[in-house]
């Protein structure tokens, strides 16, 4: 029987520990994705048994309010009935065909209607596939080789993008990755996030060689760093002036911070956009899309080759369609904003009352707390955060039944399933965690 609440000191993880010992003999580090190993906070990972609504339940029977949400896609909460029913119904017709289905066009139509910059869409299986494909397409369209990315922005684990990456790479303390040949990243240029002048200098140095600038419009893999006023606008101006493409990586922010993603909030139109997370409703999916004249270069219509047997998988399409239909209902993002504001105000009161110097960042239904004395505007400052205190804070929140990302360099996510009483429970746990982590 699952406990109905957790209190500090009342957290048993013996079964999780046993399963982790077994997993380490079978999986590298005992996990299939590095951040799950809890290296950023110490200790052993929690093994999850099942989830429902706003809650995760671990194998030891502990219950947690979930602010990881499978790293973003569970915006409606876990096992949301219409999504679950859509997947079950689709599964009755078969799991995979490797052939076209109507659902692929239906999901594409929904995305195009919600995100005006996207006139055509290609579905893939992950955010990594989406970004690497979008960059290949940008090179094919422009006939150029170099790309610009930003330190601390993580765009998946393709070789050319594992340069000054954030997220798990930041957590593990690895500046790059062994196995990535130097020549693979020789055409990848980097600048600090929020430093438009550095980007301008790169364009001046390589005026006819840069194919694209790829950016997280909110940097959500070094915690949560919003763009400073004018930063994204300047990227749009520079790419247009120099004939390069602007690619928004909205794998995290797409359908999360607004129905039309961050580009809706900023009124900036990128040439290409990468999606993932929410458009699969929790199933593995990614996509890239943009202007019709660019997307028409993708095979089989054009010469830029990209393929995938499971791309457009019918179960993932069903989950994505059901999720987007729910998000299209009036008032959903207003509700998310209200929840985010309620949580932020309570956390800021707790910070003030405790005298804790920290940086709380929130945009819509995403937030992050940095134990840092200076405002975090880029990766260099984010890395100066007190990760030891974050680890103590993480474990205290876990003991109080709040499941957060096990890394200072990851964003937290708010779901529609979180009721105000649950948000207040989170604020109360936060007040205690600040005291216990000091």
N, C-alpha and C positions, 0 to 999 in steps of 0.2 A: 504494500500500500504506500502511495506517495505521501510524503509529508505535506501539510497544507501551508507551511511557512518554514523559514529558516531563521535562526538567530545566531549571533556570533558564538563561535565555539561549539555549535551544534551541527557540524558538517562532517559527515562520514563519507570517505571516498575510497574505501578499501577495495571494492569491486573494480572501480576505475583503475586503481593501481595494479591490480592483478592483470587486467586486460592490457594495460600498457606494457607490462613486462612481457607478455606473450607477443604483443604486436611488434616489439622491438626486434624480435627474432625473425620476423616475417616481412616487415616493411622498413625502409630506411628511416631511422629515427622514430619508428613506430607510428608514422603518420603518412598520409598521401598528399599533404601540403604543409610546408614548413611552419607557418605561424601556429598551426594547431598543436605543435609540440610544447607550447608554453615556455619556450626558451626566453622570451622577453619578460616573463614574470617569475621564472623559477618554478620548481615543483613539477608535478606530473599533470597531464591533461585530464579533463573530465570527459568521460565517455557517455554519450547521449543514448538513451533508450528510445524515447519518442517525444513528440511535441504536439501541442494543441493550442490554438489561439495565440495568446501572448507568452505562453510558457514552454520551457524545455524541461524534460524530466530525465535525470541521469540514471545510470544502471544501479546506483545505490539508493534510489528512491527520493533523491532531493529534487525539489522543484525550484525553478528560477524564472524570473521575468527576463525575457530575452531581448537584449539590445545589440546582438550580433546579426540575428535574422538571416543566417546563412550568408553573411557578408552583404546583405542588402535586399535580396529579392522578395523576402516575405513581408511585403508592405501591408498586406491584408491580414497578416497573422498566419500561423501554421494550420495546415489542413483546412483552409477556408472552404466551406461546403461547396459553393458553386465551382471552384477550381478543382476540388477533389472529384466532384461528380463528372466534370468535363474530361478529366484524365481517365477515369474508370470507363466512361462511355467510349472514349477513343480507343482504349486498350482492347475493348471487345471486338474491334474491327481489325486488330493487328498492331504489333509494336513498331514495325519498321518495314517500309516497302522498297526504299531506294528508287522511288518513282514519284512524280509530282502528285500533290493532293490539293484540293481546294483550300484547305486550311492554311497553306503557305501563303496564298494570295490574300486570304482574309486577314492574317496577321500583318502582312505587308501594308495592306490598305489602312488598317488601324494606325500603324506607325506613321505612315505618310500623312494621314489626316491630322494627327496630333502634333507632328513636327514638320512644319511647312518647308524647311530646307531640304527635306528628304523627298525626292521625286521617284526614286527607285531604291529597292532594298535587296540585299543578298543575305540570307540566313546562313550562319555557320554554327559551330558547336561550343564556342567559348569566346570570352573577351579577348584572349590572346590571339585567336584566329582572326577576330574582327580587326584588331589593330594592325597586325602584320599584313593582312590582305589590303587594308585601306592604304597603307604606306606603299605597298607594291603597286597599287592602282595609281597613286599619286606620282610615282616614278614613271609609270607607263604613260600617263597623261602629259606630264611635263617634259619627258625625255631627260630628266636630271637625276642625279644620284644621291645628293646629300639631303639629310633631314635634320631638323632641330627638335630636340626634346628638352625637358627641364629637370634639373636635379631634384630628386625626391618624387618625381611623378613616375608611377609604375603603370606600364602599358602591356603587361603580360611578360612571358618569359622567352619571347623570340630573341635570338642571339643579338640582333642589331639594337634591341631596346634595353638590354641589361647593362646599361651604362648610367651610373648615378641614379639607380632605381631606388624607390622607397619601399614601403610595405614590408614584406617578409625579408627582403634584402637588408633593409634598414634594421629590422629587429635582430637579424642574425649577425649584423656588423660586417657584412661582406660588401665591399665597394663595387665589385662586379661579380663575375662568376668564372671559376676555372672551366675549361671546355669551350669557352667562347674565343675563337681566334681573333687576334688583333685586327686582321684585315676585314673581319666581319663588321666591326664597329668603326672602321676608319672613316666612314661617311656619315657617322652620327655625331652631330655637334650638340653641345649642351650649354645651357644658360641657367642662371638662378631663376626660380619662379618669381614672378612679379617684377622682374628686371627687364623692361622693354628696351632700355638702352643697349643692353648686352645683345639682344636679338637684332637690333638695328645695326650694331657693329658687325655681327656675323653676316648679315645681308650685304653690307658694304664690302666685306672681305671676299665673299663668294656670291656676287650679284646674279650670276647666271648658272649657278650650280645647285641651288637649294630647291628641292622638289616640294617640300611641305614642312610646316610647323605642326607638330602634334602636341596637344595640351589637354590636361584635365581642367575644365573650366572652373571647377573647385578642386583643389589638390586634396584628394581624400586618401592618399597612401603615404602621407607623412603626418597623419592625424587628420586635421581638417583646416585647410588654409584657403580662405576665400581670395579671389582676385582683388587687388587694389584698384581703386577707381582709375579707369583709363587703360589698364593693362591689356585686357582682352580686345578693347577697341583698337589699341595700337597694333596688336598682332594682326587684326583684320586689315588695317591700313597697309602694313608692311608687306604682307603676303600678296595683297592686291597689286601694290606698286611694283613688286619684283616678279610677278608672274608665278608665285608659288601657291600651293593650296593650304588652306587652314583646316585642320582636322580637330574636331572636338571629340575627345574620348569621354563619352557620357555613359560608360559602362556602369559607373556608380550613380551618377546624377540623373541619368535619363529616366523619366517617369517617377523620379524620387523627389526632387526639389520643386518640380512643377510638372504638369501634364506634358508640356513641351520641353522639359529639361531645363538646364541652365541657359540655353540659348533663348528660351522664352523669357526668363527673368531678366536677361541682359539686352534682349532685342538685337543680338548679334547673329548673323547668318554665316555659319561655316560652310565650306565646300563639301566636306564629308563628315559624317558622324558615326561613331562606333557605339554599339549598344550591347547589353548583356543583362544579367541579373533579372530585373523585373519583367522583361519581355518574355521570359521563359517561365514565369510564375513559380520558380523554384526548381525547375528542371534544367538540365544543361543546354544552354543556347547562347548564341551571340549573333550579331548582325552588323553590317556596315551599309551605309546608304548615303545618298546625296544628290547632287545635280544630275539630271538625266544624261547630259552630254558626256559627263565623266563616267557614270555607271555603264553606259553603253559600250565601254571598252572591255567589260568583264565577259569572259567566255561563258556561253558559246556565241554571244552576240559579237564580242570583240576578241582581240588577241591576248588580253591579260588573263592568264590561266589561274584558276582557283577552283577547287572541288572538295567534296566531302560526302561520303556515303550516308552519314547520318544527319547531314544538314537538312533542316526543315522536318525533323523527326515529328511524326504526327502527335505523339504524346506531349512533346514540348510545345508544339503549336497550339494544341488544345488548352494547355495550362496558360500559355501566354495570352491567348484570345480571351479566356475567361477573366484573367487578371485585368487586362486593359479595359474590358467592358465595365468591370466594377469601378475602375478608376475614372471612367468617363461620366459616372453618375454625378449630378450636381452636388457641390459642397464638400467633396472628398478632400481636396487639398486645403480648403479652409479649415476642415477638422484637423488635418495633420499640422497645420500652422498653429492652431490653438493648442494642441497637445505639446508641440515644441516650445511654445512660449510659456506655457504653464510650467514645464520642466525647467526651462532656463531660468525663469524668475525665482523658482524655489532653490535651485542650485546656487544662483548668485547671492541670495540671502544667506545661505549656509556658508558660502565662502567669506562673506563680509563678517558674519557673526563669529566665525572661528578665527578670523585674522589671517586666513591662508592666502598667500600670494600665488595665484595661478591664472592661467589664461583659459577661459571658457569660450569656445567658438560654436556657433550654431547657424546653419542655413537650412530653413525648412525642417525636414524630418531627419536631419543629420546633425551630430554634434561631437565635440571632442574636448577633453580637459587636458591641458598641458601643465605639468608642474614646472613652471618656467617663470622667471621674474620679468622677462621682456616679451613684448608682443611678437607672436610667431607669424612671420610673413614669408618665410622660405625654409628650405631644407636645412641650411646651415644653422639657423636659429632653433629649429625643431630638435636637432640633434643635441643641443645644449640643455634639453629638458632633464629633470631629475628622474631617471628611469627606475632608480632604486625605490624612490617614494611611490612612483606609479605602481610598482609591483606590490608594495604593501597595501596600497589603496585597492588594487584589483582583488586581492585575496580577502580583504575585509568586505568589499561589496559582494563577493561570491558567498561568503559566510552569511550575509544578510539576504541571500536569495536573489541577487542581481547578477546576471551573466553579461559581462562586458567583453569586448575584444581583448585577448591576452597580449596586448602590445601597446606601448605609448604611441605608436605610429599608425594606428588604425582608427577609422571613424566609427562612431556608434550610430545606430539606426532606430527610429521610432516607427512603430506600426499603428495602423488604425485599430488594432485589437486592444491596444493599451487604453484602459479606462482611467479617468481622473484619479480614482482611488489607488490604482496601481502606480500612477505617476507620483502620487503623494507618498506611497510606500517607498518608491525609489529615492525621493528627496530625503525622507527620514533615514534611510540606509546611508545616503550620501553624507549626511551630517555626522553620523557615527563613524563612517570610514575616514573622513577628514581628521577626526580626533585620533583614531587608532593608527593612522598612517604617519602622523606628524613625528 
